[in-house]
Amino acid sequence: MHGLWRIGVIAPFLVETAVDNAWNLCPADGTGTHNTRLDGDVERTLGEILSAQQVGGRGDGLHLGMGRHVAERLREVMATGDDTVLAHHDGTDGYLAFLIGHTGFVERPLHVEFVFFLLFLFNHGAKLQNILYLCKRIMDFKIIHIAETDSTNRWLREKTPPLPAGECVVIAEYQTAGKGCGSNSWESERGKNLTFSMLIHPEALPANEQFHITEVVSVALCETLELYINKKVEIKWPNDIYVGDRKICGILIENRLQGSTIKDAIIGIGLNVNQRVFLSDAPNPVSLYQLTGQETNRDTLLNRFLEAFERVSQSNTTCIDYRERLFRKGKEGLYEDETGRFTARLTDVLSDGRLQLVDSEGQTRIYAFKEVQFII
């Protein structure tokens, strides 16, 4: 394959975006056509195409009613490496060949990909920028495998000599003293699950906004797990990951401050992957194997999570996504605080991470971490 299609991460993005454009620009399969004359000014013309609702019906312009056909051809290019189909597919009515001849490009089918790249760039520039940023950041993660440690969080925190600058991930085949929040322990069979910690360096994240790290990690884990199971994955405040009423993942985040900002954060994650039986007295654990009935490749799972983490960290909707995924959101449930048990409806999580409940008497109750328990 040639040109832009050689770039492994960008090419799938273009195919995905082609489908988006096919349906967004032409939702009625050929009924919403766009025609505009190409006079050599590609940038201006593409802008007109994207802003137009329906421009004329002349036969001498670029016809985007063919959008779905083009999406199909792009998929064919990805599968076969034959980019000539872009300029020779009947579903385009010859308009791709016309496009090549009226944009100043060399008349080779190869350059059609560049025209579509420009089209997608205008319509999805921010998304493409995030994808490119993702490529850079994923390569920055240094992944370290170790056989055994008491805690991957402690291993990162106390590593001597210090780790090189930049983000890194340490994965342990076995943790002898894996920890959850507070005094909670984490059961994990040797070589079966993902027990790892990430060291990240947030850029100018104020200390009073540190809950955003919890939001990013939690949402990224949910999105990753939903690639494997056909069930909704939820977040039990503040950062336990649940499927139904069973816990599949726990998170422990330790932030180090420098003045009023976060210098770095160590994110410990225990994810139940291939463990078949749990022997501890934990009340509700579950693993991917128990949910799917099959083993999961842990390296692939980790890579997918790291990709999701980078993508979610650049999203403008992460705080919304976190709240939409809240376990018991809008539902009545049983809770316990220092005064005893009570029934309440979970209504929100505030920007500083505190939980907001409305009890059966209509009173709003707000709790910081560890001040209230979910009774499941």
C-alpha positions as CSV (number, residue, x, y, z in Angstrom):
1,M,0.0,0.0,0.0
2,H,1.1,3.6,-0.5
3,G,1.2,7.0,1.1
4,L,-1.1,7.7,4.1
5,W,-2.4,4.1,4.1
6,R,0.9,2.9,5.3
7,I,0.3,4.5,8.7
8,G,-1.3,1.8,10.8
9,V,-3.2,3.9,13.2
10,I,-4.3,6.6,10.8
11,A,-5.7,4.2,8.2
12,P,-8.4,2.6,10.5
13,F,-9.3,6.1,11.6
14,L,-9.9,7.2,8.0
15,V,-12.1,4.2,7.3
16,E,-14.1,4.8,10.5
17,T,-14.5,8.5,9.5
18,A,-15.5,7.6,6.0
19,V,-18.4,5.7,7.4
20,D,-19.3,8.6,9.6
21,N,-19.2,11.0,6.7
22,A,-21.2,8.7,4.5
23,W,-24.1,8.6,6.9
24,N,-23.8,12.2,8.2
25,L,-23.5,13.9,4.8
26,C,-25.8,11.5,3.0
27,P,-28.2,9.8,5.4
28,A,-30.6,8.7,2.8
29,D,-28.2,6.7,0.5
30,G,-28.1,8.9,-2.6
31,T,-30.9,11.3,-1.9
32,G,-28.8,13.9,-0.2
33,T,-26.3,14.7,-2.9
34,H,-23.7,17.5,-2.8
35,N,-22.3,18.9,-6.0
36,T,-19.8,21.7,-6.2
37,R,-17.3,22.8,-8.9
38,L,-13.6,22.2,-8.2
39,D,-11.6,25.1,-9.5
40,G,-8.2,24.2,-8.2
41,D,-8.8,25.7,-4.7
42,V,-9.1,22.4,-2.8
43,E,-9.4,24.0,0.6
44,R,-12.2,26.3,-0.3
45,T,-14.1,23.7,-2.2
46,L,-13.9,21.1,0.6
47,G,-15.1,23.8,2.9
48,E,-18.1,24.4,0.7
49,I,-18.8,20.7,0.4
50,L,-18.9,20.3,4.2
51,S,-21.0,23.4,4.8
52,A,-23.5,22.7,1.9
53,Q,-26.8,21.0,2.6
54,Q,-27.6,20.4,-1.1
55,V,-25.8,22.3,-3.9
56,G,-27.3,22.0,-7.4
57,G,-27.6,18.9,-9.5
58,R,-25.1,19.5,-12.3
59,G,-23.1,16.6,-13.6
60,D,-19.8,18.4,-13.5
61,G,-19.2,18.5,-9.8
62,L,-18.1,16.3,-6.9
63,H,-21.0,14.0,-5.9
64,L,-20.9,13.0,-2.3
65,G,-24.2,11.1,-2.4
66,M,-21.8,8.2,-3.2
67,G,-20.5,8.4,0.4
68,R,-21.5,4.9,1.5
69,H,-20.0,3.4,-1.6
70,V,-16.7,5.2,-0.9
71,A,-16.7,3.9,2.6
72,E,-17.1,0.4,1.2
73,R,-14.2,1.0,-1.2
74,L,-12.0,2.3,1.6
75,R,-12.6,-0.9,3.4
76,E,-11.7,-2.8,0.3
77,V,-8.4,-0.8,0.0
78,M,-7.6,-1.7,3.6
79,A,-8.2,-5.4,3.0
80,T,-6.5,-5.8,-0.4
81,G,-4.0,-2.9,-0.8
82,D,-5.5,-2.1,-4.2
83,D,-6.2,1.6,-4.2
84,T,-7.3,1.7,-7.8
85,V,-10.8,0.7,-6.8
86,L,-11.3,4.2,-5.5
87,A,-11.2,5.7,-9.0
88,H,-12.9,2.9,-10.9
89,H,-16.0,2.0,-8.9
90,D,-19.2,2.5,-10.7
91,G,-21.0,3.6,-7.6
92,T,-19.1,6.9,-7.7
93,D,-20.3,7.7,-11.3
94,G,-16.8,8.6,-12.3
95,Y,-16.6,11.6,-10.0
96,L,-13.5,10.4,-8.3
97,A,-11.6,10.4,-11.6
98,F,-13.0,13.8,-12.3
99,L,-11.8,15.0,-8.9
100,I,-8.2,13.8,-9.7
101,G,-8.3,15.7,-13.0
102,H,-9.5,19.0,-11.5
103,T,-7.3,19.5,-8.4
104,G,-3.9,19.8,-9.9
105,F,-2.8,16.4,-8.6
106,V,-1.0,13.9,-10.8
107,E,-3.6,11.7,-12.4
108,R,-3.0,8.6,-10.4
109,P,-5.6,6.9,-8.2
110,L,-3.2,7.1,-5.3
111,H,-3.9,10.7,-4.8
112,V,-7.6,10.1,-4.2
113,E,-6.6,9.0,-0.7
114,F,-5.1,12.4,-0.1
115,V,-8.3,14.2,-1.2
116,F,-10.3,12.1,1.2
117,F,-7.8,12.7,3.9
118,L,-8.3,16.5,3.4
119,L,-12.0,16.0,3.5
120,F,-11.9,14.1,6.7
121,L,-9.4,16.5,8.2
122,F,-11.8,19.4,7.7
123,N,-14.7,17.6,9.3
124,H,-12.8,15.8,12.1
125,G,-9.7,17.8,12.7
126,A,-9.8,17.6,16.4
127,K,-10.4,13.9,16.4
128,L,-7.4,13.4,14.1
129,Q,-5.3,15.5,16.3
130,N,-6.2,13.4,19.3
131,I,-5.3,10.2,17.3
132,L,-1.9,11.6,16.4
133,Y,-1.3,12.6,20.0
134,L,-2.3,9.1,21.0
135,C,0.3,7.5,18.7
136,K,3.0,9.6,20.3
137,R,1.9,9.0,23.9
138,I,1.4,5.2,23.5
139,M,5.0,5.0,22.3
140,D,6.1,6.9,25.4
141,F,4.9,4.2,27.9
142,K,7.8,2.1,29.1
143,I,6.4,-1.3,30.1
144,I,8.3,-3.2,32.7
145,H,7.5,-6.9,33.6
146,I,8.4,-8.3,37.0
147,A,7.8,-11.7,38.4
148,E,6.7,-10.8,41.9
149,T,6.4,-7.9,44.3
150,D,4.4,-7.0,47.3
151,S,2.8,-4.0,45.6
152,T,3.4,-2.5,42.2
153,N,2.4,0.9,43.5
154,R,5.1,0.6,46.2
155,W,7.6,-0.7,43.6
156,L,7.1,2.4,41.4
157,R,7.1,4.8,44.4
158,E,10.4,3.4,45.9
159,K,12.2,2.3,42.8
160,T,16.0,2.8,43.2
161,P,17.7,3.9,41.0
162,P,14.8,6.1,39.9
163,L,13.0,5.3,36.7
164,P,13.8,7.4,33.6
165,A,11.6,10.4,32.9
166,G,8.2,9.8,31.2
167,E,5.3,7.5,31.7
168,C,5.8,3.9,32.6
169,V,3.8,0.8,33.5
170,V,5.0,-2.0,35.8
171,I,3.2,-5.4,35.6
172,A,3.6,-8.1,38.2
173,E,2.8,-11.7,37.6
174,Y,2.0,-11.9,41.2
175,Q,1.5,-9.5,44.1
176,T,2.1,-10.8,47.6
177,A,0.3,-7.9,49.2
178,G,-1.8,-6.2,46.6
179,K,-3.8,-3.4,48.1
180,G,-7.1,-1.8,47.5
181,C,-8.3,1.5,49.0
182,G,-7.7,1.9,52.7
183,S,-7.0,-1.5,54.4
184,N,-8.6,-3.6,51.7
185,S,-6.5,-6.4,50.1
186,W,-6.7,-7.7,46.6
187,E,-6.9,-11.4,45.7
188,S,-5.2,-12.4,42.5
189,E,-4.0,-15.8,41.4
190,R,-0.5,-16.0,40.1
191,G,-0.2,-15.4,36.3
192,K,-4.0,-15.1,35.8
193,N,-4.9,-11.5,36.0
194,L,-3.6,-8.0,35.3
195,T,-2.0,-6.4,38.4
196,F,-0.1,-3.3,37.4
197,S,0.7,0.3,38.2
198,M,1.1,3.3,35.9
199,L,3.3,6.3,36.6
200,I,2.1,9.4,34.8
201,H,3.0,13.1,34.9
202,P,-0.1,15.2,34.4
203,E,0.6,18.6,32.8
204,A,-0.3,21.5,35.1
205,L,-3.2,19.6,36.7
206,P,-4.3,21.6,39.9
207,A,-4.4,19.6,43.1
208,N,-8.0,20.5,43.6
209,E,-8.8,18.8,40.3
210,Q,-7.1,15.5,41.0
211,F,-10.4,13.6,40.8
212,H,-10.1,14.0,37.1
213,I,-7.5,11.3,37.1
214,T,-10.0,8.9,38.7
215,E,-12.6,9.8,36.0
216,V,-10.2,9.1,33.2
217,V,-8.9,5.8,34.5
218,S,-12.4,4.6,35.4
219,V,-14.0,5.5,32.1
220,A,-11.1,4.0,30.1
221,L,-11.4,0.7,32.0
222,C,-15.2,0.6,31.3
223,E,-14.7,1.2,27.6
224,T,-11.9,-1.4,27.4
225,L,-13.9,-4.1,29.2
226,E,-17.0,-3.5,27.0
227,L,-14.8,-4.7,24.0
228,Y,-15.0,-8.1,25.6
229,I,-18.4,-8.4,27.2
230,N,-21.8,-7.6,26.0
231,K,-22.9,-6.0,29.3
232,K,-22.8,-2.5,30.6
233,V,-19.7,-1.8,32.8
234,E,-20.3,0.7,35.6
235,I,-18.3,2.6,38.2
236,K,-19.1,2.2,41.8
237,W,-18.0,5.5,43.4
238,P,-15.3,6.4,43.5
239,N,-13.4,3.9,41.4
240,D,-14.5,0.3,41.6
241,I,-15.5,-1.2,38.3
242,Y,-18.6,-3.3,38.3
243,V,-20.5,-5.6,36.0
244,G,-24.0,-6.0,37.4
245,D,-23.4,-6.2,41.2
246,R,-20.0,-7.8,41.0
247,K,-16.6,-6.2,41.1
248,I,-14.2,-6.9,38.3
249,C,-11.6,-4.3,38.9
250,G,-10.2,-2.1,41.6
251,I,-8.1,1.1,41.4
252,L,-5.8,2.8,43.9
253,I,-4.4,6.2,42.9
254,E,-1.6,7.9,44.8
255,N,-0.8,11.5,43.8
256,R,2.3,13.5,44.7
257,L,2.0,17.2,44.8
258,Q,4.4,20.0,43.8
259,G,3.1,23.3,45.1
260,S,-0.5,23.6,44.0
261,T,-0.3,21.1,41.1
262,I,0.2,17.3,40.8
263,K,3.8,16.3,40.1
264,D,2.9,12.7,39.3
265,A,0.4,10.0,39.9
266,I,0.8,6.3,40.5
267,I,-2.3,4.4,39.4
268,G,-2.6,0.9,40.7
269,I,-5.0,-1.4,38.9
270,G,-6.1,-4.9,39.8
271,L,-8.2,-6.4,37.0
272,N,-9.7,-9.9,37.2
273,V,-9.0,-11.6,33.9
274,N,-8.5,-15.3,33.7
275,Q,-9.1,-16.3,37.4
276,R,-11.8,-19.0,37.6
277,V,-12.3,-19.3,41.3
278,F,-12.0,-16.7,44.1
279,L,-11.1,-18.1,47.6
280,S,-11.0,-14.9,49.7
281,D,-13.9,-13.6,51.7
282,A,-14.4,-10.7,49.2
283,P,-18.2,-10.6,48.8
284,N,-18.7,-10.1,45.1
285,P,-15.6,-10.7,42.8
286,V,-16.0,-11.6,39.1
287,S,-13.5,-12.1,36.3
288,L,-13.6,-11.8,32.5
289,Y,-13.3,-15.6,32.3
290,Q,-16.4,-16.1,34.5
291,L,-18.3,-13.6,32.3
292,T,-17.2,-14.9,28.9
293,G,-16.2,-18.5,29.5
294,Q,-12.9,-18.1,27.7
295,E,-9.3,-17.0,28.4
296,T,-8.3,-13.4,27.4
297,N,-4.8,-12.4,26.2
298,R,-3.6,-10.1,29.0
299,D,-1.0,-8.3,26.8
300,T,-3.7,-7.4,24.3
301,L,-6.0,-6.3,27.1
302,L,-3.4,-4.1,28.6
303,N,-2.6,-2.4,25.3
304,R,-6.2,-1.8,24.6
305,F,-6.5,-0.2,28.0
306,L,-3.5,2.1,27.4
307,E,-5.0,3.2,24.1
308,A,-8.3,3.9,25.9
309,F,-6.6,5.8,28.7
310,E,-4.9,8.1,26.2
311,R,-8.0,8.6,24.2
312,V,-10.2,9.3,27.3
313,S,-7.6,11.6,28.8
314,Q,-7.9,13.9,25.7
315,S,-11.7,13.8,25.7
316,N,-13.8,16.8,26.6
317,T,-16.7,14.6,27.9
318,T,-14.9,12.4,30.4
319,C,-16.6,13.9,33.4
320,I,-20.0,13.4,31.8
321,D,-19.1,9.8,30.8
322,Y,-18.0,9.0,34.3
323,R,-21.3,10.2,35.7
324,E,-23.4,8.4,33.1
325,R,-21.7,5.2,34.1
326,L,-22.2,5.5,37.8
327,F,-23.4,2.3,39.6
328,R,-26.9,3.0,41.0
329,K,-27.2,6.4,39.3
330,G,-30.8,7.6,39.8
331,K,-31.7,4.4,41.7
332,E,-32.6,3.7,45.3
333,G,-30.1,1.7,47.3
334,L,-28.9,0.9,50.8
335,Y,-26.0,2.8,52.3
336,E,-24.3,3.1,55.6
337,D,-22.5,6.0,57.3
338,E,-21.4,6.7,60.9
339,T,-25.1,7.1,62.0
340,G,-26.2,3.7,60.5
341,R,-27.9,2.4,57.5
342,F,-30.3,4.3,55.3
343,T,-32.0,4.2,51.9
344,A,-31.1,6.9,49.3
345,R,-31.0,7.7,45.6
346,L,-27.6,8.4,44.0
347,T,-28.0,11.7,42.2
348,D,-24.5,13.0,41.3
349,V,-20.7,13.1,42.0
350,L,-19.5,16.7,42.5
351,S,-16.4,18.0,40.7
352,D,-14.2,17.5,43.7
353,G,-15.2,13.8,43.8
354,R,-17.7,13.9,46.7
355,L,-20.8,11.7,46.4
356,Q,-24.3,13.2,46.5
357,L,-27.2,11.2,47.7
358,V,-30.9,12.1,48.4
359,D,-32.3,10.0,51.2
360,S,-35.9,8.7,51.6
361,E,-36.9,11.9,53.4
362,G,-35.7,14.1,50.6
363,Q,-32.6,15.3,52.4
364,T,-29.4,15.8,50.3
365,R,-26.4,14.1,51.8
366,I,-22.8,14.7,50.6
367,Y,-19.9,12.4,51.4
368,A,-16.2,12.4,50.9
369,F,-14.4,9.2,50.2
370,K,-14.7,6.6,53.0
371,E,-17.5,8.5,54.8
372,V,-20.2,6.2,53.3
373,Q,-20.4,2.6,52.2
374,F,-22.6,0.9,49.6
375,I,-24.5,-2.0,51.0
376,I,-24.8,-4.6,48.2
